[in-house]
Amino acid sequence: MSILVNKNSRVVVQGITGSEGTFHATQMLEYGTQIVAGVTPGKGGQSAIDGKVPVFNSVEEAKNETDANVSIIFVPPPFAAEAIIEASDAGMELVVCITEGVPVQDMVKAKRIIDQNNTRLVGPNCPGIITVDECKLGIMPGFICQKGNVGVVSKSGTLTYEAIGQLGNVGLGQTTAIGIGGDPIIGTTMIDVLELFENDPETKGVVMIGEIGGQMENDAARWAKANMSKPIIGFIAGQTAPPGRRMGHAGAIVSGGDDTAEAKMRILTENGIAVCESVADIGEKMKIALNN
Amino acid sequence: MKIHEFQGKNLFKSYGIPIQDGYVIEHIDEAADTISKVQKEFNSKAVLVKAQIHAGGRGKGGGVKYSPTAEEALANVKNILGMNLVTHQTGTEGQKVRKVYITEAFDIKNEYYCAITLDRAKTKDVFMVSTEGGVEIEKVAAETPEKIIKVWIDPLVGMKSYQARKLAFGLELTGVAFKTAVKVFMNLYQCYQGTDASLVEINPLILSEDGRIIALDSKFNFDDNALYRHPDIAKLRDKNEEDPTEVKASEFDLNYIKLDGNVGCMVNGAGLAMATMDIIKLAGGDPANFLDVGGAASAGSVKNGFKIILSDANVKAILINIFGGIVRCDRVANGVIQAVKELGLKVPVVVRLEGTNAKEAKTILSESEFAIIPADDMKDAAQKVVNAALKD
């Protein structure tokens, strides 16, 4: 078991003929991900990755021809939100958007469509998802992961790798690791991922990594207190981030002020999450939690 | 991206929002003519002299002066233009005033607060108004939240007039002023959406003694990711208002924020960069900066990052923390050596490389002719760099 993706996931890569798309599609194939199709409008009928992957003009066509059920997006920012909508309208069950720099207004619209269509979106501006030894749907280095029973959810890319590396150092492997992205508007939230991990029998504990800004970690902590039976180790980046480098008055009013690292660490602790003050403690704390 | 008050007001004007109008000058010799032009054109004997800097708190800092006569206005321009304006947002060093906005003056009956931004949790825009304009709105929000009236707008549907009416009723407006306010609110939402703003704020929006609704100030934050479709707005960027090192970093495509400490750090990825700053603090040091060289750090970006960090004279030691995923650590190590060769090893450099080819990278660094300090993990790296910074 694992969450969101596994060895049966049939992946279509949107933007496969671009340099990012080609590079990461190759890496994903090497990891063992089943990439069944690529999409680049105007290049339908060609093939990519040394002839290994057929290219289609649209996601709909790719789905009809290959039964793809999952999409990963590497298209440039001005077209990324539309790529999400296209994947959702074509009936993809899961869409992962790696692209960084998508305008917020575009994402607001895309989010509405995926909610209507009941599509699960991860990202944008995220490293993607990896289910160890089964499916890598993203840009993370696969070799740092090892099979195990810890779930990882994070807003940040390289901080996810750091956590995985530390888990490895104390002999802990992962079920699935997910970077949900740190943009103002994202598809899958921390609560969504916690719920998936709670329902996954293989996952015994969860590492949750957040950062300053927004309320998502706080909401997740409150949800976890009421609904989670598995131990959670939390870390919030940005304790030393300069104040005032956030959006002006209006932003502060919306968040109610609980969006600093200090406030989030307090709220996580109050809700029974073991919070690491130092990022270097994540591995050890998880080990202790699992032994209890 | 932020812009000046006068630029924001010009945007308001183009969206049909009535403003307190005026002209901007950059040289003192334009002052007398401009003052009399404002007096005549807007039929206002008294004028306001307003320093144009991006930071807030200009009035309290002495950068906004009501001037009943042309003589007083001229004296105020002389004082403000070129002054170093210190507000609670500029830091102690202040910000040099390069532009002064001379505007018409109004007799104010009421002051209101008015803002639109995104409510992330609801995935809708929130439009807020309050009768408590002109003062610290954060205080109002904390102490008397009922005095802030909010409506949530679905960006796909746009603002509906009943929502604008709710806001105007909330401000207890009546008659012509009510009708004008409804129109102003509708237009302001158009402006917010049309410019891809992430925040637009009017504080204060006023009801004048003669019954008009007027924007006395403007504040915008724009979504940097959407600027590509607004070349006219991108042109309004004023690099004088930004830290020169941060401007330089942005030219290198690096994300850099200068801080007050003396431990420089260079990291790939924003989250890991913040976590690195945090662990430096925990180890007893003070981070000199936030620097994210991008998830996929390259030899080139490492070299540029080095240049940026070294341009800060406070830096006593540097920590390079790269988690190599797709990027290979041996390449980063070579980039570090290349940078040191070119720029010199002026301060101790601690390097922690983890991930792909980390072992090879360590060998490259230890066999180099430079005394680069290798570190095993983040804790070790933080301790070593703080020790190095304290030694000096």
Boltz contact constraints between the chains, C-beta under 6 A:
constraints:
  - contact:
      token1: [A, 101]
      token2: [B, 225]
      max_distance: 6.0
  - contact:
      token1: [A, 103]
      token2: [B, 223]
      max_distance: 6.0
  - contact:
      token1: [A, 103]
      token2: [B, 225]
      max_distance: 6.0
  - contact:
      token1: [A, 103]
      token2: [B, 226]
      max_distance: 6.0
  - contact:
      token1: [A, 104]
      token2: [B, 223]
      max_distance: 6.0
  - contact:
      token1: [A, 105]
      token2: [B, 196]
      max_distance: 6.0
  - contact:
      token1: [A, 108]
      token2: [B, 123]
      max_distance: 6.0
  - contact:
      token1: [A, 108]
      token2: [B, 155]
      max_distance: 6.0
  - contact:
      token1: [A, 111]
      token2: [B, 123]
      max_distance: 6.0
  - contact:
      token1: [A, 112]
      token2: [B, 156]
      max_distance: 6.0
  - contact:
      token1: [A, 140]
      token2: [B, 325]
      max_distance: 6.0
  - contact:
      token1: [A, 141]
      token2: [B, 325]
      max_distance: 6.0
  - contact:
      token1: [A, 141]
      token2: [B, 355]
      max_distance: 6.0
  - contact:
      token1: [A, 156]
      token2: [B, 271]
      max_distance: 6.0
  - contact:
      token1: [A, 157]
      token2: [B, 269]
      max_distance: 6.0
  - contact:
      token1: [A, 157]
      token2: [B, 295]
      max_distance: 6.0
  - contact:
      token1: [A, 158]
      token2: [B, 268]
      max_distance: 6.0
  - contact:
      token1: [A, 158]
      token2: [B, 269]
      max_distance: 6.0
  - contact:
      token1: [A, 158]
      token2: [B, 272]
      max_distance: 6.0
  - contact:
      token1: [A, 158]
      token2: [B, 295]
      max_distance: 6.0
  - contact:
      token1: [A, 158]
      token2: [B, 323]
      max_distance: 6.0
  - contact:
      token1: [A, 159]
      token2: [B, 271]
      max_distance: 6.0
  - contact:
      token1: [A, 159]
      token2: [B, 272]
      max_distance: 6.0
  - contact:
      token1: [A, 159]
      token2: [B, 275]
      max_distance: 6.0
  - contact:
      token1: [A, 161]
      token2: [B, 323]
      max_distance: 6.0
  - contact:
      token1: [A, 161]
      token2: [B, 325]
      max_distance: 6.0
  - contact:
      token1: [A, 162]
      token2: [B, 272]
      max_distance: 6.0
  - contact:
      token1: [A, 162]
      token2: [B, 323]
      max_distance: 6.0
  - contact:
      token1: [A, 165]
      token2: [B, 354]
      max_distance: 6.0
  - contact:
      token1: [A, 184]
      token2: [B, 120]
      max_distance: 6.0
  - contact:
      token1: [A, 211]
      token2: [B, 271]
      max_distance: 6.0
  - contact:
      token1: [A, 214]
      token2: [B, 120]
      max_distance: 6.0
  - contact:
      token1: [A, 237]
      token2: [B, 271]
      max_distance: 6.0
  - contact:
      token1: [A, 237]
      token2: [B, 274]
      max_distance: 6.0
  - contact:
      token1: [A, 237]
      token2: [B, 275]
      max_distance: 6.0
  - contact:
      token1: [A, 238]
      token2: [B, 274]
      max_distance: 6.0
  - contact:
      token1: [A, 239]
      token2: [B, 278]
      max_distance: 6.0
  - contact:
      token1: [A, 240]
      token2: [B, 277]
      max_distance: 6.0
  - contact:
      token1: [A, 240]
      token2: [B, 278]
      max_distance: 6.0
  - contact:
      token1: [A, 240]
      token2: [B, 281]
      max_distance: 6.0
  - contact:
      token1: [A, 240]
      token2: [B, 287]
      max_distance: 6.0
  - contact:
      token1: [A, 241]
      token2: [B, 274]
      max_distance: 6.0
  - contact:
      token1: [A, 247]
      token2: [B, 199]
      max_distance: 6.0
  - contact:
      token1: [A, 247]
      token2: [B, 221]
      max_distance: 6.0
  - contact:
      token1: [A, 248]
      token2: [B, 199]
      max_distance: 6.0
  - contact:
      token1: [A, 249]
      token2: [B, 137]
      max_distance: 6.0
  - contact:
      token1: [A, 249]
      token2: [B, 138]
      max_distance: 6.0
  - contact:
      token1: [A, 250]
      token2: [B, 115]
      max_distance: 6.0
  - contact:
      token1: [A, 250]
      token2: [B, 117]
      max_distance: 6.0
  - contact:
      token1: [A, 250]
      token2: [B, 199]
      max_distance: 6.0
  - contact:
      token1: [A, 250]
      token2: [B, 201]
      max_distance: 6.0
  - contact:
      token1: [A, 251]
      token2: [B, 117]
      max_distance: 6.0
  - contact:
      token1: [A, 252]
      token2: [B, 138]
      max_distance: 6.0
  - contact:
      token1: [A, 253]
      token2: [B, 141]
      max_distance: 6.0
  - contact:
      token1: [A, 254]
      token2: [B, 119]
      max_distance: 6.0
  - contact:
      token1: [A, 278]
      token2: [B, 279]
      max_distance: 6.0
  - contact:
      token1: [A, 278]
      token2: [B, 282]
      max_distance: 6.0
  - contact:
      token1: [A, 279]
      token2: [B, 275]
      max_distance: 6.0
  - contact:
      token1: [A, 279]
      token2: [B, 279]
      max_distance: 6.0
  - contact:
      token1: [A, 279]
      token2: [B, 378]
      max_distance: 6.0
  - contact:
      token1: [A, 280]
      token2: [B, 378]
      max_distance: 6.0
  - contact:
      token1: [A, 280]
      token2: [B, 379]
      max_distance: 6.0
